[in-house]
Amino acid sequence: QFKLIVENPEKPIACGLQFKAVVEYTPKCAEDLRDKLTLLIDDDIVHIPVLGLIPYCGLEIETEVNFGEMIANNKLVTKEISIANHGTTSGIFKISYDGVVLLNIKPARGVVKPKSVRKIRVDICTDVPGVIEEMMKVELENHGWTEVWIKGVVVEQVLKVLGVSCGKVLKCIKFGPLYFGTSKTEQIHLYNESPECMDWVAVLEENAIGGEMGTDLQGSTDAVLHDLSLKNKDVDVSTLVLCIPNQGTLLPYEKTLITLCFSPEKFERDVEVSDTSLVQDYVLFLRFETAGKRGDWLQNLSGSATSTIRSNSRHVDLALMGSVFPVILTFKPGTVINFKDCYMGEQAQVVCTVKNESEFLPVMFSFRKTAHFSIYPERGKVKKKSEKKVVISFSPHQIGTFEMKQIIDIIGTVVDKNNVDVLKTSTKSFHQIQLTLLGVCKSKRKSIVFTVNPGLTPLISNATGQFVVRGTGQLSDTAPVAILKSTQTQIHTHRKNKNSKDDALIAFPNDRAASLRPSEWNKKYRTIFTKTERYNYIDPEFAYTDSERLLKEKNKKHYVDFISCLRQHRLEKEADRQFYIYNNPVSIGIKPAEGLKSPKISVADFVKEKPQPKMLPLDDNCMLTSRKLAAIVSKSTNKGVWSWLSPVPSSTQEKEDCSLTLTHKQLHQIFIGPTTIDFGDVCVYSTTTKELHIINNLSVHIWIQMEIEVAELQETSPLSQVVPPLTKTHVPVVFETTTVGMFKTSFSYKINNQHIGHVLVIAHVMPIELKLSTRELILSPVPGCLAGTEFRKTVRVCNPRNHPAGFTWRPVTGDRKSAFTIKPTKGFVEAYSDVECEVVWHPGFNTPETGQFILCVRKGNSVDLKCSAKVTIPV
């Protein structure tokens, strides 16, 4: 098969010259050939190998594909397998797999071009946790069958609550005993023990089994039942327990620090009870859930069997326990303390014994300052079941009868609930107790001696009279000064001083004691008689200098401006508050009853309407509770179902709402489910519809977009909807297929084009099938009928599938003609229904007593029906 074409030179070849020889290869069969050329060069012999190789394909595939760790979240995880062709011709491959774990292998067969690589897509549905170790066989051209192992691990997304100090799993946190109004904090670690990120949110369970809301567990059964009837059940649990933070995102195998604060308050009771019966024990459950995964409660709405559907809720519960006690302090000699009568400058004392009646907690107290009374010690601490003595002194500063309210502040740890972003605790007063202090201050009798003032008394007399009281023991801080404008008096006016200035002031003659003190530098004084400018002595040791006066005025102006600025800011805040009060669509700012007519009152107006559940606000500081979630769900689900909503945001409000990035708690209030749509057993070529429910419990619009690429779900519509606030709707999910077997896939949806979720679709596709009520039919004559009458009996053809099936009866005949007939010979059986067919045996001479029919189902199965006639011969 090799041919050499060459002309040998007759003469030797000179240096630098060459000649050509051609070797032709003409294969006659598909095999590799080897040969050699012998070259004689003078005395040397050179052998040149000649190879003739046929074209071939060299296919190669990976023998193992590892998906790694995956989360059981109903998603389709895709990996690609490479088939490389290192040959010179195209190669054919074929994949065979009989398991149920690998959902889609595309393509299952095909051709790989030479010097190229073909990608094979393998999909796995992560709906059930477990270890994946599957084997599929791949037939490669010229290489036979190759085993390819698919490995991976599907795990649950696990949340754990760990202790900060020990690092172990916590099931319960005991806050211990507390006083009403105080707070106690504990810290925990929330740990994401999974290989994917997790968005979480904290929810307080109010109706959990085993929960207690302020019950005295130490009391008797009758007392507890009576206490339950007195309590107010509308207590907001979110005010009792604070969780900071109460939402967030955890990276794979990350833990975050969470602070829990227990701040109990007293129940408001309709019946007054003693403080000793106000002991309350709390057992609350705090649930950390995966944010947005709340579609499982809609599972029963889909009509599928809930026993075959695995719950996708991922959460961890943490019990919170605490006991709350009132502050009980007793005082001896009592809460009303009466002091003896005393005179000015004297002091009366009473020793008061403060006793702490609590068996669990100490009490820190602080007495406030009270006029005329002093207490030692002002602050202190009384241990549990112990006493402390306090001395109360009465030191009056004026004459009279005093009844003072002495306030005792009880000091404890209190959390600042106004700023819950950063949980700060401080020690301050959380409770107050009042004591009544009674005391009387009497005056001493003292003789008063009057002396005559020899000074000149003016016609217009001032407070300084003729008689001056001496010996009162009190000295005036200022000397009496009497001044009068000179232009308004005509007393002893002289001719030369008639043109006195208007701003000059007249001094009375008996105020000479004030003339030596510093006077106001910008005012002039004149004598009362001659209107002569009066000399005023300014002592430089006491008077202000010019710079000091300017500095004083500057400081005074600073405080005046500061107070004015505060007033202006307060007025602006009040104006803003009034603006927000009246700037709403309800109040348009008109005066009440101005130009309005009184409405007509009917009997229906007096019928009390049922209170509407409160809408959960979009405040991130507000903690979610099970009662609030149930309230907003009932408010949304009680409305009618909206269908065919707007596919895209159109109005300005819708565009603004649908562009928002929702928080984890807001996503937790949107229900899209069921998360697993199980169509059950469906027939091939049939059309089945299930509803995907969407409930928007928020006060804003949301935009739902679904992405479906599977051919079996292409009839699902609409794929985009704008859901209004507090509205529920549904999307019909249509399933159609022409392939028999297990169907399992998932499709994704987006909320506001940002937040992604997944829905798993499961179906067991069955072939078209009809069943018979019996496979053997025995015909016997009806009693009382004449001889020779036909034998008749019916058989029922049942359709267990959800698709109509066409059938045809085909008799099985041998050498002899059958005596059995059946009607109808063909027809249709509707879904989940049956059809009666009548079989008749015609008796005759030498007719066979047995027969057979075949039920042929169009695009389905075939069933045999054996018939026999039971003939009885009368004796």
Secondary structure by P-SEA (a helix, b strand, c coil): cbbbbbbbbcccccccccbbbbbbbbbcccccccbbbbbbcccbbbbbbbbbbcbbbbbbbbcccccccccccbbbbbbbbbbbbcccbbbbbbbbbcccccccccccbbbbcccbbbbbbbbbbcccbbbbbbbbbbbcccccbbbbbbbbbbbcbbbbbbbccccccccccccccccccbbbbbbbbbbbcccbbbbbbbbbbcccccccccccccccaaaaaaaaaaccccccccccccccccbbbbcccbbbbbbbbbbbbbccccccccccccbbbbbbbbbbccccccccccccccccccccccccccbbbbbbbbbbbcbbbbbccccbbbbccccccbbbbbbbbbbbccccbbbbbbbccccccccccccccccccbbbbbbbbbbbccbbbbbbbbbbbbbcccccccccccccccccccbbbbbbbbbbbbbbbbbbbbbbcccccccccccccccccccccccccccbbbbbcccccccccccccccccccbbbbcccccccccccccccbbbbccccccbbbbbbcccccccaaaaaaaaaaaaaaaaaaaaaaaaaaaaaaaaaaaaccccccccccccccccccccccccccccccccccccccccccccaaaaaaaaaaaaacccccccccccccaaaaaaaaccccaaaaaaccccccccccccccccbbbbbbbbbbbcccbbbbbbbbbccccccccccccccccccccbbbbbbbbbcccccccbbbbbbccccbbbbbbbbbbcccccccccccbbbbbbccccccccbbbbbbbbbbcccbbbbbbbbbbbccccccccccccbbbbcccbbbbbbbbbbbcccccccbbbbbccccbbbbbbbbbbbbbbcc
